[in-house]
């Protein structure tokens, strides 16, 4: 087993969190599957392996469709954490077929490309308004003034959450997402449990209201969705789906926005090229998501023994697929540590792959393009006002804030 000292991989070290990519290079040189004792996981750092394992049905986001906790050699969650696990375990991200297949199919009936396309004017209008306010103020915090309010408002609009209630969404989401970090503390767990209870109760009341008076929103769509056999989502599945859509629907976009602009400020030549040619926006979004990946790690359980490069990883093990490392793998990306907004061959895995590919990826791209377009058009002299601080998180990679000014 390897520890932090001999790998350079230490997800609790501020220096590592500031720039994990050199340590990833060391991991890739070390091998294709590396046992990591502090989290009791196998680290998988290569793009080809991560991409293949995301599609490998011998791995799963859960094991409870096949094994009990005891059969799998795992300790059941503590009863005090049950509200979080009830909420989390009924969302399609943490389910496997056949439940995942059924729920994703029903959600897809409500979360259609037409639904997403219909939001475009709202997204662009809101992005323009948020950036206009930033410009009017001569600058501010790009995180709190633009990056956060845009996707939170968009997913709240989709779900049909009244504007007066939306201020609660971000704190709930942040508390719940704390549980996705490696070895979360009891304090983190307690906050996640409390948020899970409050958010679930709020959505239970909202679902009851939409049953009485359906609207054009996604919650109404989830209530109405059914397949050819008449199967519908249970109330818990609807609650878990709504929370998943909110959490996944804004966390990645928020962090991709601030990580992306921080990367642009550190690469002024690339920023100048983007300002000179706005047609680069689509490829810039893909490159920025690759260059500083918002979701650094994705975990899977080994349901049946697998072998990676001669190493047998037994059933019951947990694999940590390192998205950030895979997105910097020189076997796939030419000069991977260089930001290149014109990069066209860019098979990054920031939205995952396989059956758990992000259902909200098209919406995320629309939001990222809307805010980037608005900032380039309205704030062509946007500059960094202060060096940002990294959040003390590893799995969900972001900044505490991004102070900017307009000169």
C-alpha positions in Angstrom: 0.0 0.0 0.0 1.1 3.6 -0.7 0.7 6.5 1.6 0.8 10.3 0.9 4.5 10.7 1.4 5.6 8.3 -1.4 3.0 9.2 -4.0 2.8 13.0 -3.9 -1.0 12.4 -3.9 -2.4 14.0 -0.7 -6.0 15.3 -1.1 -5.8 17.1 2.3 -2.6 19.0 1.5 -3.2 22.7 0.5 -0.1 22.5 -1.8 -1.6 19.5 -3.6 -5.0 21.1 -3.8 -3.5 24.2 -5.3 -2.1 22.2 -8.2 -2.7 18.4 -8.2 -1.6 17.9 -11.8 2.2 17.3 -11.2 1.3 14.6 -8.7 -1.0 13.0 -11.2 1.9 12.7 -13.6 3.8 10.8 -10.9 0.8 8.5 -10.4 0.6 7.8 -14.1 4.3 6.9 -14.1 3.8 4.7 -11.1 1.2 2.5 -12.8 -2.3 1.9 -13.9 -3.9 0.9 -10.5 -2.3 2.1 -7.3 -3.4 1.1 -3.8 -4.0 4.1 -1.6 -4.2 3.3 2.1 -5.5 6.5 3.6 -8.9 6.1 1.7 -8.8 2.3 1.3 -9.1 2.8 -2.5 -7.4 1.9 -5.8 -6.4 5.0 -7.7 -6.8 4.8 -11.5 -5.0 7.7 -13.2 -4.9 6.9 -16.9 -7.5 8.1 -19.4 -7.8 4.8 -21.2 -8.5 2.9 -18.0 -10.9 5.5 -16.6 -12.8 5.6 -19.9 -13.1 1.8 -20.0 -14.0 1.4 -16.3 -16.8 4.0 -16.6 -18.4 1.6 -19.1 -17.5 -1.6 -17.3 -20.6 -3.4 -15.8 -18.4 -5.2 -13.3 -18.2 -1.9 -11.4 -21.1 -0.1 -9.9 -22.0 3.1 -8.1 -23.8 0.9 -5.6 -23.5 -2.8 -4.6 -26.8 -3.1 -2.8 -28.7 -4.3 -5.9 -26.6 -7.5 -5.6 -25.1 -7.7 -2.1 -25.9 -6.8 1.5 -23.4 -4.6 3.3 -22.2 -7.7 5.2 -21.8 -9.8 2.1 -19.8 -7.1 0.5 -17.5 -6.7 3.5 -18.6 -3.2 4.2 -20.0 -1.6 7.3 -23.6 -0.2 7.0 -24.0 3.5 7.3 -24.7 4.8 10.9 -28.4 5.3 11.6 -27.7 9.0 12.3 -26.7 9.4 8.6 -29.8 7.6 7.2 -31.6 10.8 5.9 -28.6 11.6 3.7 -28.3 8.0 2.4 -32.0 7.7 1.7 -31.9 10.9 -0.4 -28.6 10.0 -2.1 -29.3 6.3 -2.7 -32.6 6.9 -4.6 -31.0 9.3 -7.2 -30.0 7.7 -10.5 -26.4 8.7 -10.1 -26.0 6.2 -7.3 -28.2 3.4 -8.8 -27.4 0.6 -11.2 -29.7 -1.2 -13.7 -32.5 -2.0 -13.6 -33.5 0.8 -11.3 -31.1 3.3 -13.0 -32.4 2.4 -16.4 -36.0 2.9 -15.3 -35.5 6.2 -13.5 -33.2 7.7 -16.2 -35.8 6.8 -18.9 -38.6 8.5 -16.9 -36.5 11.5 -16.1 -35.5 11.8 -19.8 -39.2 12.1 -20.6 -39.3 15.3 -18.6 -35.8 16.5 -19.1 -36.0 16.6 -22.9 -33.7 18.5 -25.4 -36.8 20.6 -26.1 -37.0 21.6 -22.4 -33.4 22.6 -22.4 -33.6 24.5 -25.7 -36.7 26.4 -24.4 -34.5 27.7 -21.5 -31.9 29.3 -23.8 -33.5 32.8 -23.9 -33.9 32.7 -20.1 -30.3 31.6 -19.6 -28.8 34.2 -21.9 -31.1 37.0 -20.5 -30.1 36.2 -16.9 -26.4 35.9 -17.8 -26.6 39.3 -19.5 -28.3 40.9 -16.5 -25.9 39.4 -14.0 -22.9 40.6 -16.0 -24.5 44.1 -16.5 -24.7 44.4 -12.7 -21.1 43.4 -12.3 -20.0 46.0 -14.9 -22.2 48.6 -13.3 -20.4 48.0 -10.0 -16.9 48.1 -11.6 -16.3 44.5 -10.7 -17.0 42.2 -7.8 -16.8 38.5 -7.0 -17.3 36.5 -10.2 -18.3 33.5 -8.0 -21.1 35.1 -6.1 -22.2 37.7 -8.7 -22.3 35.5 -11.8 -21.1 31.9 -11.5 -23.4 30.8 -8.7 -26.7 32.7 -9.3 -26.9 31.7 -13.0 -27.1 27.9 -12.8 -29.0 27.9 -9.5 -31.6 30.1 -10.9 -31.8 28.1 -14.1 -32.3 24.7 -12.4 -34.8 26.3 -9.9 -36.7 27.7 -12.9 -36.7 24.3 -14.5 -37.9 22.6 -11.3 -40.5 25.3 -10.7 -39.2 26.5 -7.4 -40.6 29.9 -6.5 -38.1 32.8 -6.5 -38.8 33.5 -2.8 -37.5 30.0 -1.9 -34.4 29.9 -4.0 -32.0 31.4 -1.5 -32.2 28.1 0.5 -31.0 26.0 -2.4 -27.3 26.8 -2.5 -26.7 26.2 1.2 -28.6 22.9 1.1 -26.7 21.8 -1.9 -23.3 22.8 -0.4 -24.0 20.9 2.8 -25.1 17.7 0.9 -22.1 17.8 -1.5 -19.7 17.9 1.5 -20.4 14.2 1.9 -18.8 13.5 -1.5 -15.4 14.5 -0.3 -12.9 11.8 0.9 -13.4 10.7 4.5 -15.9 13.5 5.5 -15.9 14.5 9.1 -18.8 14.0 11.5 -19.5 17.7 11.4 -19.8 17.6 7.6 -22.1 14.5 7.9 -24.3 16.3 10.4 -24.7 19.3 8.1 -25.5 17.0 5.2 -28.1 15.1 7.2 -29.8 18.3 8.3 -29.8 19.7 4.8 -31.2 16.3 3.4 -34.1 16.4 5.9 -35.0 20.1 5.2 -34.6 19.9 1.4 -36.6 16.6 1.2 -39.4 18.1 3.3 -39.5 21.2 1.1 -39.7 19.1 -2.1 -42.4 16.8 -0.6 -44.6 19.9 -0.1 -43.7 21.2 -3.6 -44.6 17.8 -5.2 -47.9 17.8 -3.3 -48.7 21.3 -4.6 -47.9 20.3 -8.2 -50.0 17.2 -8.0 -53.0 19.5 -7.2 -52.0 22.2 -9.8 -49.5 20.9 -12.4 -47.5 23.4 -14.3 -44.9 23.5 -17.1 -42.1 22.8 -14.7 -39.9 19.8 -14.4 -41.4 18.7 -11.1 -44.8 18.5 -12.8 -43.1 16.6 -15.6 -41.6 14.1 -13.2 -45.0 13.5 -11.6 -46.6 12.9 -15.0 -43.8 10.8 -16.5 -44.6 7.2 -17.1 -43.4 4.4 -19.4 -45.3 2.1 -21.6 -46.0 -0.2 -18.7 -47.4 2.6 -16.6 -44.5 2.7 -14.2 -44.0 6.1 -12.5 -41.4 7.6 -10.2 -42.0 7.1 -6.5 -42.2 10.3 -4.4 -38.7 9.5 -2.9 -37.3 9.0 -6.4 -38.8 12.4 -7.5 -37.3 14.1 -4.4 -33.9 12.4 -5.0 -33.9 13.3 -8.7 -34.8 16.9 -8.0 -31.9 17.2 -5.5 -29.5 15.4 -7.9 -30.5 17.8 -10.7 -29.9 20.8 -8.5 -26.6 19.6 -7.1 -25.1 18.2 -10.3 -26.9 20.9 -12.3 -25.0 23.8 -10.7 -21.9 22.5 -8.9 -20.0 21.7 -12.1 -21.1 24.8 -13.8 -20.2 27.1 -10.9 -16.7 25.6 -10.6 -16.1 25.3 -14.3 -16.8 29.0 -14.6 -14.5 30.2 -11.8 -11.8 27.6 -12.5 -12.0 28.6 -16.2 -11.6 32.3 -15.7 -8.8 31.8 -13.2 -7.1 29.7 -15.9 -7.7 32.4 -18.5 -6.2 35.1 -16.2 -3.1 32.9 -15.7 -2.8 32.5 -19.5 -3.2 36.0 -20.9 -2.3 35.0 -24.4 -5.2 32.6 -24.6 -7.5 35.1 -23.0 -6.5 37.7 -25.6 -7.1 35.2 -28.4 -10.6 34.5 -27.0 -11.4 38.2 -26.7 -10.3 38.7 -30.3 -12.4 35.7 -31.7 -15.6 34.8 -29.9 -16.1 31.9 -32.2 -13.6 30.1 -30.0 -16.2 29.9 -27.1 -17.4 26.3 -27.8 -13.9 24.9 -27.9 -12.8 27.1 -25.1 -15.5 25.7 -22.8 -14.4 22.1 -23.5 -10.7 23.0 -23.0 -11.3 24.8 -19.8 -13.3 21.9 -18.4 -10.4 19.6 -19.3 -7.6 21.9 -18.1 -8.9 22.3 -14.6 -11.5 19.6 -14.1 -14.4 20.6 -11.8 -15.0 16.9 -10.6 -11.6 15.4 -9.9 -12.6 12.0 -8.8 -15.5 9.5 -9.4 -15.8 6.4 -7.2 -17.0 2.9 -8.2 -17.4 -0.4 -6.3 -15.9 -3.6 -7.7 -18.8 -6.0 -8.1 -16.8 -8.8 -9.7 -13.0 -9.2 -9.7 -11.3 -7.2 -12.4 -7.7 -7.1 -13.6 -5.8 -3.9 -14.5 -2.3 -4.4 -16.0 -1.8 -7.7 -14.3 -3.2 -6.5 -10.9 -6.3 -8.3 -9.7 -8.7 -5.9 -7.9 -11.0 -8.1 -5.9 -14.8 -7.8 -5.4 -15.6 -5.4 -2.5 -12.8 -3.0 -3.4 -13.5 0.7 -4.2 -11.9 2.3 -7.2 -11.2 6.1 -7.4 -11.2 7.1 -11.1 -9.1 10.3 -11.3 -10.8 12.5 -13.9 -8.3 15.3 -13.4 -5.4 13.0 -14.1 -7.2 11.3 -17.1 -7.8 14.8 -18.6 -4.0 15.5 -18.5 -2.9 12.1 -19.8 -0.3 12.8 -22.6 -1.3 9.5 -24.2 -4.5 11.2 -25.3 -3.8 15.0 -25.1 -0.9 16.7 -26.9 1.0 18.9 -24.4 -1.8 18.3 -21.8 -0.5 20.9 -19.3 -0.8 23.7 -21.8 -4.1 25.6 -22.1 -5.1 25.6 -25.8 -8.5 27.0 -26.6 -8.2 25.9 -30.2 -7.8 22.2 -29.1 -10.3 20.2 -31.3 -9.3 16.7 -30.4 -10.5 16.9 -26.9 -12.2 13.7 -25.5 -12.2 14.9 -21.9 -14.3 13.0 -19.4 -15.5 15.9 -17.2 -19.1 14.8 -17.8 -18.3 11.2 -17.1 -19.2 8.4 -19.6 -21.3 5.3 -20.0 -24.7 5.0 -18.4 -23.9 7.7 -15.8 -22.9 10.3 -18.5 -24.2 13.6 -17.2 -27.8 14.1 -18.3 -27.4 17.9 -17.8 -24.3 18.3 -20.0 -26.2 20.1 -22.8 -27.6 22.6 -20.3 -24.3 23.1 -18.6 -22.7 24.0 -22.0 -25.5 26.5 -22.6 -24.9 28.1 -19.2 -21.1 28.3 -19.6 -21.5 29.7 -23.1 -24.0 32.3 -21.9 -21.9 33.7 -19.1 -18.7 33.6 -21.1 -20.3 35.4 -24.0 -21.8 38.1 -21.7 -18.5 38.6 -20.0 -16.5 38.9 -23.2 -19.1 41.3 -24.8 -19.9 43.5 -21.8 -16.6 43.3 -19.8 -13.8 43.2 -22.4 -11.3 44.7 -19.9 -12.2 42.3 -17.0 -9.1 41.7 -14.9 -8.1 39.8 -11.8 -8.3 42.0 -8.7 -6.8 39.6 -6.1 -5.2 36.2 -6.0 -8.0 33.7 -5.3 -8.0 31.0 -2.6 -8.8 27.4 -3.3 -11.6 25.7 -1.5 -10.2 23.0 0.9 -11.9 20.3 -1.1 -10.5 17.8 -3.5 -13.3 15.9 -5.2 -15.3 19.0 -6.2 -12.6 21.5 -7.2 -13.4 25.1 -6.9 -12.5 28.5 -5.5 -13.6 30.4 -2.4 -14.2 33.4 -4.7 -12.7 35.2 -7.8 -12.4 38.9 -7.2 -12.4 40.9 -10.5 -12.4 44.5 -11.7 -13.2 46.3 -14.9 -10.7 48.8 -16.0 
